[in-house]
Every structure is written in structure tokens, then in C-alpha cells.
């Protein structure tokens, strides 16, 4: 009688193979970002179901064929684009395009790939921060603000159909006509959209970047909107008292130097029956609970290179993107809010909304 012995997998080998996958996926992230920014995925999607040559794709996209061919090679070996070896032609499967083109809106995962080439350009600066502390000011991040604005524009597409109806009490306030403040508004895309849909409301946007405020005010003027304006203001130092029916903040609170002061200012600026809707990362304050987070490594990387950095640059707390729902809820309560409801939408696994009342 013979028995077969099954070899125990070598943990070191398994880890090594997983690390190779990580290196390959990191490289693919750069190529995906290029493909998104230059419109190659969008162009390829319009050519389906035909297989096309690199020359045809380059001509359609008005790009250099040699670079396009090398990019296609990366996409093929990365499992993103199909390749016919006999005709040496390429095709973008519809199942893949459903997550990688501008046409699919909020489902476009290419938006996240743009972050990492940009953040990687700050590696030397962040290394110095690791050694000496401190951080980089918000103004240093340049094109990252364009990427954030692009993602905000996709959030805007979901506002009227999904987000506003799903946030308790918010749609009723807006429908009645009210005063709204958006904090950390960036380019102001959310406030501009709301101002267009709710002409009986007044909207005000605050951000610390004067160039973004100038651009947002220019957009308001060109759109003929007279019920919205944008102003340079540090939220943690604003003096408004019982002024707003609604305050909205998107992905901003954990970046601030003094988030507790900012939350206190928000509470003071709200009217007695006001609502503060805070959009932030859907994560836990406990590291062990984030191990299974679908975008865990990406969130911690972005946080190290940006969120922690911009806070520490101003001598702040450096909460980071994964300050978590537990700590966020605690700080919101300490700021004086009596009720907080956390809302998660199926289309957005990365973030959630904290709907807070005084």
C-alpha cells in the first residue's frame, strides 16, 4: 500500500510570486493612467468588435504609432487588451471597457490610476518628510487637483439621481430653498451643479486655494449663475454663526491641520435644524479591520503621500485618509452634533456619507 505525500506550499515562494504580481500591477497602473489621459481606452472602445492594428489606433487617436504599439504590448501582457497574433491586431473587450472608459462614468477605475504617477513624482520630498517630519502644502500638488476635480465631476453625475435622495433630509431642505455652504470645495463642481438645479437656494464655497476659487467664480459667471460664490477661507477659522441650513464637505476633513476646530466651526455655522453632510473614506480606525478593504493599499499609499503630508505641513494632526468611521463619529459628537447617520451607496465602495444634525 502506497501513500502520496502532498508537498506543503513554500510560504516564501508564495510571497515572492505575490510580490511579482504587485510589481507588475504597479507598472500597469502607469500605463493605465497614460491610456486614460490620452484617450486610448475611449478610442479603442469605439472600434469594438473589430480588431485593429497599432497603426489604425494611432491614426484614430492622432498619436505616434511606435509609442502606441509599445503601450498596447503592456496592455496585452497585462490582460487588459486582446491580441490576434496572426494579424497582429488588437481589441478592447466590452467587459473591460465597462470599467475603463469615460463613457461608464463613476465606474471608471482609470481615475484612481492617475493618482499614483502624480504621487510618485513627490517621492523624494516625501522621503525627506519621513526623515525630518513636516509635509508638503496643498499648493504643491499641482495636477492632482485636476484629478480630484475629475472624480468630483463624476460624483456630480450621481447627485440628483442617487446621492441627494439617499441622504436623509437633504433633498427636502434644498427643495424648500435654503442657504448652503460647501467646505473644501475645490473647483466648486458640486456647488455649481446644485446652484443650477436649486435656483431658490444660495450657495457659498470655501477653499484655501485662491486659484481654484478664481476658476470656480469664473465658471459661475460663464454659466450665468447668480446664486453661488466662492471664497478663500480656512474652514477651521471661519467665523460664521447659525448661518447655513446645509453644509457639505467632500473628502476634506481628514486633510485639515485642525479637524476638531473645523468641525466645531461647522457646528457653530449651522442653524439649529441644520444638516452637515460629510463625504469621507469608508474605512475603519482600526488597522486590523482594513486588511480586507478592497482598496486598502491604495488608500494608505495616497494617504502617506498626500493626506498626512498636507496636514503635517501646517503643523496639524495628520489624521490620514484612514482616520476611520469610529474616530470620525467620535470627533463629530465631540464637536456638538447629537445625531450621525452613516450612508453607503452601492456605486461607491471607497467612500461613505456622514449625515449629522445638531
C-alpha positions as CSV (number, residue, x, y, z in Angstrom):
1,X,0.0,0.0,0.0
2,X,1.5,3.3,-1.0
3,X,0.6,6.8,0.1
4,X,1.2,10.0,-1.8
5,X,2.6,12.9,0.1
6,X,1.4,16.3,-0.8
7,X,4.1,19.0,-0.8
8,X,3.4,21.9,1.6
9,X,3.5,25.2,-0.4
10,X,6.6,27.2,0.5
11,X,5.3,30.5,2.1
12,X,8.4,32.3,0.9
13,X,7.8,31.3,-2.7
14,X,4.1,32.2,-2.4
15,X,5.0,35.6,-1.1
16,X,7.6,36.1,-3.8
17,X,5.1,35.3,-6.5
18,X,2.6,37.7,-5.0
19,X,5.2,40.4,-4.9
20,X,6.0,39.9,-8.6
21,X,2.2,40.4,-9.3
22,X,2.4,43.6,-7.2
23,X,5.3,44.9,-9.2
24,X,3.6,44.1,-12.5
25,X,0.3,45.7,-11.4
26,X,2.2,48.8,-10.2
27,X,3.8,49.1,-13.7
28,X,0.3,48.6,-15.3
29,X,-1.0,51.5,-13.2
30,X,1.3,53.8,-15.0
31,X,0.3,52.5,-18.4
32,X,-3.4,52.7,-17.5
33,X,-3.0,56.3,-16.5
34,X,-1.4,57.1,-19.8
35,X,-4.2,55.3,-21.7
36,X,-6.9,57.2,-19.8
37,X,-5.3,60.6,-20.1
38,X,-4.6,60.4,-23.8
39,X,-7.9,58.8,-24.7
40,X,-6.7,55.4,-25.9
41,X,-9.2,53.3,-24.0
42,X,-12.1,55.6,-25.2
43,X,-10.9,55.3,-28.8
44,X,-10.5,51.5,-28.6
45,X,-13.9,51.1,-27.2
46,X,-15.5,52.8,-30.2
47,X,-13.7,50.4,-32.5
48,X,-15.2,47.2,-31.0
49,X,-15.9,44.5,-32.1
50,X,-13.2,44.9,-34.8
51,X,-9.6,44.0,-34.2
52,X,-7.3,46.9,-35.3
53,X,-3.7,47.4,-35.9
54,X,-1.5,49.7,-33.9
55,X,-1.2,52.0,-36.9
56,X,-5.0,52.3,-37.2
57,X,-5.4,53.0,-33.5
58,X,-2.6,55.6,-33.6
59,X,-4.3,57.4,-36.6
60,X,-7.7,57.3,-34.9
61,X,-6.2,58.8,-31.7
62,X,-3.8,61.1,-33.6
63,X,-0.8,59.7,-31.7
64,X,2.7,58.3,-32.5
65,X,2.4,54.7,-33.7
66,X,5.6,53.5,-32.1
67,X,4.6,54.6,-28.6
68,X,1.0,53.3,-29.1
69,X,2.4,49.9,-30.1
70,X,4.6,49.6,-27.0
71,X,1.6,50.7,-24.9
72,X,-0.5,48.0,-26.5
73,X,2.1,45.4,-25.7
74,X,1.8,46.3,-22.0
75,X,-1.9,46.2,-22.2
76,X,-1.9,42.7,-23.8
77,X,0.6,41.1,-21.4
78,X,-1.3,42.8,-18.6
79,X,-4.6,41.0,-19.6
80,X,-6.5,44.2,-20.5
81,X,-6.5,44.1,-24.3
82,X,-6.9,41.1,-26.6
83,X,-4.3,40.3,-29.3
84,X,-4.6,38.3,-32.5
85,X,-1.1,37.1,-33.2
86,X,-1.7,36.1,-36.8
87,X,-3.0,39.5,-37.9
88,X,-1.1,41.4,-35.2
89,X,-4.2,43.3,-34.3
90,X,-5.9,44.3,-31.0
91,X,-9.3,44.5,-29.5
92,X,-10.7,46.0,-26.2
93,X,-13.3,43.6,-24.7
94,X,-16.5,45.2,-23.7
95,X,-16.3,43.6,-20.3
96,X,-13.1,45.5,-19.7
97,X,-14.3,48.8,-21.3
98,X,-17.1,48.7,-18.7
99,X,-14.6,49.7,-16.1
100,X,-12.1,51.7,-18.1
101,X,-13.7,54.4,-20.3
102,X,-15.2,57.8,-19.7
103,X,-18.5,56.6,-21.0
104,X,-19.1,54.5,-17.9
105,X,-18.8,57.5,-15.6
106,X,-18.4,56.7,-11.9
107,X,-17.4,53.0,-12.7
108,X,-14.2,54.2,-14.5
109,X,-11.4,52.7,-12.4
110,X,-8.8,54.6,-14.5
111,X,-9.4,57.7,-12.4
112,X,-7.7,56.0,-9.5
113,X,-4.7,55.0,-11.6
114,X,-3.9,58.7,-12.3
115,X,-3.1,59.3,-8.6
116,X,0.0,57.2,-8.4
117,X,2.1,58.6,-11.2
118,X,1.5,62.0,-9.7
119,X,2.2,61.0,-6.2
120,X,5.3,59.1,-7.3
121,X,6.7,62.4,-8.6
122,X,6.8,63.6,-4.9
123,X,8.8,60.5,-3.7
124,X,12.0,62.5,-2.9
125,X,10.0,65.1,-1.0
126,X,8.1,62.6,1.0
127,X,11.3,60.7,1.8
128,X,12.6,63.9,3.4
129,X,9.3,64.1,5.4
130,X,9.9,60.6,6.6
131,X,13.3,61.6,7.9
132,X,12.6,65.1,9.2
133,X,8.8,65.3,9.7
134,X,6.6,68.0,8.2
135,X,4.9,67.7,4.9
136,X,4.1,69.4,1.6
137,X,1.5,72.2,1.4
138,X,-1.7,71.7,-0.6
139,X,-0.5,74.1,-3.3
140,X,2.5,71.9,-4.1
141,X,0.3,69.1,-5.5
142,X,-0.5,70.9,-8.8
143,X,-2.1,68.5,-11.3
144,X,-3.5,66.3,-8.5
145,X,-6.2,68.9,-8.1
146,X,-7.2,68.3,-11.7
147,X,-7.6,64.6,-11.0
148,X,-9.6,65.3,-7.8
149,X,-11.9,67.6,-9.9
150,X,-12.4,64.9,-12.5
151,X,-13.6,62.5,-9.8
152,X,-15.8,65.2,-8.3
153,X,-17.4,65.7,-11.7
154,X,-18.4,62.0,-11.7
155,X,-19.9,62.5,-8.2
156,X,-21.9,65.3,-9.7
157,X,-23.4,63.0,-12.2
158,X,-24.9,60.9,-9.3
159,X,-26.1,63.8,-7.2
160,X,-29.6,64.3,-8.5
161,X,-30.5,60.7,-9.2
162,X,-28.9,58.9,-6.3
163,X,-27.0,60.9,-3.7
164,X,-29.4,63.6,-2.7
165,X,-32.5,61.3,-2.5
166,X,-30.4,58.9,-0.4
167,X,-29.2,61.4,2.2
168,X,-31.9,61.9,4.9
169,X,-33.4,65.3,5.0
170,X,-31.1,66.9,2.4
171,X,-33.4,67.0,-0.6
172,X,-36.3,68.4,1.5
173,X,-34.0,71.3,2.6
174,X,-32.9,72.1,-0.9
175,X,-36.4,71.8,-2.3
176,X,-37.7,74.4,0.2
177,X,-34.9,76.9,-0.6
178,X,-32.1,77.2,1.8
179,X,-28.6,78.5,2.5
180,X,-25.8,76.1,1.7
181,X,-22.1,76.1,2.4
182,X,-19.6,73.7,0.7
183,X,-16.3,73.4,2.6
184,X,-13.1,72.3,0.9
185,X,-15.0,72.8,-2.4
186,X,-12.0,72.7,-4.7
187,X,-13.1,73.7,-8.2
188,X,-16.7,74.0,-7.0
189,X,-18.3,71.5,-9.3
190,X,-20.8,70.2,-6.7
191,X,-21.9,73.7,-5.7
192,X,-22.2,74.8,-9.3
193,X,-24.4,71.8,-10.1
194,X,-26.6,72.3,-7.1
195,X,-26.9,76.0,-7.8
196,X,-28.2,75.2,-11.3
197,X,-30.8,72.7,-10.0
198,X,-31.9,74.7,-7.0
199,X,-32.2,78.3,-8.1
200,X,-34.1,79.2,-4.9
201,X,-31.1,78.3,-2.7
202,X,-28.0,80.3,-2.1
203,X,-24.6,78.5,-2.3
204,X,-21.2,79.5,-0.9
205,X,-17.9,77.6,-1.4
206,X,-14.8,77.8,0.8
207,X,-11.3,76.5,0.0
208,X,-7.8,77.6,0.8
209,X,-6.5,77.6,-2.8
210,X,-7.1,81.0,-4.4
211,X,-6.5,79.8,-8.0
212,X,-9.3,77.2,-7.6
213,X,-11.7,79.8,-6.2
214,X,-10.9,82.2,-9.1
215,X,-11.6,79.4,-11.6
216,X,-14.9,78.4,-9.7
217,X,-16.1,82.0,-9.7
218,X,-15.3,82.3,-13.4
219,X,-17.3,79.1,-14.1
220,X,-20.2,80.5,-12.1
221,X,-20.1,83.8,-14.2
222,X,-19.9,82.0,-17.5
223,X,-22.8,79.8,-16.5
224,X,-24.9,82.8,-15.6
225,X,-25.4,81.6,-12.0
226,X,-26.0,84.4,-9.5
227,X,-26.9,82.2,-6.5
228,X,-23.4,80.8,-5.9
229,X,-20.0,82.3,-5.0
230,X,-16.6,81.0,-3.9
231,X,-14.2,82.4,-1.3
232,X,-10.7,81.7,0.1
233,X,-11.2,80.6,3.7
234,X,-9.6,78.3,6.2
235,X,-12.6,76.3,7.5
236,X,-11.0,75.8,10.9
237,X,-11.0,79.6,11.3
238,X,-14.4,80.6,9.8
239,X,-16.5,82.9,12.0
240,X,-20.0,82.2,10.6
241,X,-22.7,81.7,13.2
242,X,-26.1,80.0,12.7
243,X,-25.9,81.0,9.0
244,X,-26.4,77.8,7.0
245,X,-29.2,75.3,6.6
246,X,-26.9,72.8,5.0
247,X,-23.1,72.3,5.0
248,X,-21.4,69.9,2.6
249,X,-17.9,68.6,2.7
250,X,-16.3,66.2,0.3
251,X,-13.1,64.3,1.2
252,X,-11.6,67.3,3.0
253,X,-11.9,67.0,6.8
254,X,-9.1,64.4,7.3
255,X,-6.7,66.5,5.3
256,X,-7.0,69.6,7.6
257,X,-4.4,70.6,10.1
258,X,-7.0,71.1,12.8
259,X,-10.1,68.9,12.0
260,X,-11.5,69.3,15.5
261,X,-11.5,73.1,15.2
262,X,-13.1,72.8,11.8
263,X,-15.8,70.5,13.0
264,X,-16.5,73.0,15.8
265,X,-16.7,75.8,13.3
266,X,-19.1,73.8,11.1
267,X,-21.3,73.1,14.1
268,X,-21.4,76.8,15.0
269,X,-22.1,77.8,11.4
270,X,-25.2,75.6,11.1
271,X,-28.7,76.7,12.0
272,X,-30.4,74.8,14.9
273,X,-32.1,72.4,12.5
274,X,-29.2,72.3,10.0
275,X,-27.6,69.3,8.3
276,X,-23.9,68.7,7.8
277,X,-23.3,66.1,5.1
278,X,-19.6,64.9,5.2
279,X,-18.3,62.6,2.5
280,X,-15.2,60.7,3.5
281,X,-13.3,57.5,3.1
282,X,-15.1,54.3,4.1
283,X,-12.5,52.8,6.4
284,X,-12.1,51.8,10.0
285,X,-10.0,53.5,12.6
286,X,-8.6,50.0,13.5
287,X,-5.9,48.8,11.1
288,X,-6.9,45.1,11.5
289,X,-10.4,45.9,10.1
290,X,-8.8,47.5,7.0
291,X,-6.8,44.4,6.0
292,X,-9.8,43.2,3.8
293,X,-10.5,46.7,2.5
294,X,-10.9,46.4,-1.3
295,X,-8.7,49.4,-1.9
296,X,-6.7,49.3,1.3
297,X,-3.1,49.5,-0.1
298,X,-4.2,52.3,-2.5
299,X,-5.8,54.3,0.3
300,X,-2.8,54.1,2.7
301,X,-0.4,55.0,-0.2
302,X,-2.4,58.1,-1.2
303,X,-2.7,59.0,2.5
304,X,1.0,58.8,3.1
305,X,1.9,60.8,0.0
306,X,-0.9,63.4,0.3
307,X,-3.4,63.4,3.2
308,X,-1.0,63.0,6.1
309,X,1.5,65.3,4.3
310,X,-0.8,68.3,3.7
311,X,-1.9,68.2,7.3
312,X,1.5,67.9,8.9
313,X,2.8,70.7,6.5
314,X,0.6,73.1,8.6
315,X,1.7,71.6,11.9
316,X,-1.5,69.6,12.0
317,X,-2.7,66.2,13.4
318,X,-2.0,64.2,10.3
319,X,-5.2,62.1,10.7
320,X,-4.8,60.4,7.3
321,X,-7.4,59.0,5.0
322,X,-8.0,56.0,7.3
323,X,-8.9,58.0,10.3
324,X,-11.9,55.8,10.1
325,X,-15.6,55.9,10.8
326,X,-15.1,55.3,14.5
327,X,-12.8,58.3,15.1
328,X,-14.8,60.4,12.7
329,X,-18.0,59.7,14.6
330,X,-16.4,60.4,17.9
331,X,-15.0,63.8,16.7
332,X,-18.3,64.7,15.2
333,X,-20.0,64.0,18.5
334,X,-17.4,66.0,20.4
335,X,-18.0,68.9,18.1
336,X,-21.6,69.1,19.4
337,X,-23.6,67.1,16.9
338,X,-26.3,65.0,18.6
339,X,-27.1,62.5,15.7
340,X,-25.0,60.9,13.0
341,X,-26.2,58.5,10.3
342,X,-23.7,56.8,8.0
343,X,-24.9,56.2,4.5
344,X,-23.2,53.9,2.0
345,X,-24.2,53.8,-1.7
346,X,-23.7,50.6,-3.8
347,X,-21.9,52.5,-6.6
348,X,-19.2,53.8,-4.2
349,X,-17.2,51.2,-2.2
350,X,-14.4,53.7,-1.4
351,X,-16.4,56.3,0.5
352,X,-19.5,57.0,2.6
353,X,-21.6,59.9,3.9
354,X,-21.9,61.1,7.5
355,X,-25.2,62.9,7.8
356,X,-25.0,64.9,11.0
357,X,-27.6,67.0,12.9
358,X,-27.1,69.5,15.7
